Amino acid sequence: MTSAGSGGAALTISDLSYAYDGITALRLSDAIVGRLRRAGFDDRTAVEILTNLGSFMIGFTLTQRGRIGTAAKDPLQRSARLREQQADQ
């Protein structure tokens, strides 16, 4: 993956399948903001989009982690369990 400003290789889904921290996270953020800028967004809006996207992904991830191993596969079973929990309160 290259810096957004370099006009290099495209950002791919496989680029997002690794844990990023430090300078690597900064480069990934730069690539995403660069792509948003090329799509016509100004700097401020591109950064806001990146921030909101990050917040959305964190929230989604926390929600999904909370469901691992606890949720029934069948929606009817989940619904029944929620009704039982409400009745217990």
N, C-alpha and C positions, 0 to 999 in steps of 0.2 A: 504494500500500500504506500502511496506517495502523498506528499502534502497537497492540500487542495489547490494551492496556488501554482503548483508545478505543471498542471495539465497532464499528469501521468495516468497511471492505471486507475480504472474505475473501482469504486468501493463495492464489494460484493457481500452477499449474505454470509459467506464463510468467514469474512473478516470480522463479523460480529459474533462468532461462536467461541471466542476466547475471552478470558478475563483481562481487562485492561486497567492499568494503573500508571501513575506518574506521567512520564513523557509520552508513553504510548497512548494514554487516554487523551492527552492534549492533542496529539496528532490525529486521532480519530475524530475528536470534536472539530478540529480545524478542517478535516476532510468533509464532514457533514455540513458545517457552516459554508464552506466553499461551494458545495453543491447547491445549497439553498441560495447563495448569492448568484450563482450562474442561472438559477431558475427565476431570478428577477427580484428577490427579496433584498431589502436594504440590510445593513449590518445589524441594527437594533432588532428588527423583526426576525432575522435569521437566528440570532442568539436566543430570543424569546421562544422560538419554535424548538430549538435544541433543548432548552431548559424544560419546557413543557413536555416534550417527548421523553426526556429522562425521568421526570416526575411520574408520568403515566406508566413507563416501564417498571419503575420501582414499585408503584402501587399494585400493578398487575402481578408482578412477581411475588410480592408479599401475600396477596390474595390467593394465588395458586399454591404457594408453599403451605398456607394454612389449610388447604383442602387435601393435600397429599395424605393418603392413608386414612382419612376420616370421612370422606364423602362416599356415599353409595353410588354405584355406577348408574343405577336406574333412577331417572328423575322422579318417579312416583315414590320410591323409597326415600329419596332426599326430602320430598315434600312431607311425607308422613313423619319423618324424624323431626323436621322443623315444627310441625304441629305439636308433637309430643313435648318438645323443648318449651314451646310457648305455654302449653298447659301446665308444665312444672313450675313456671314462674308465677 
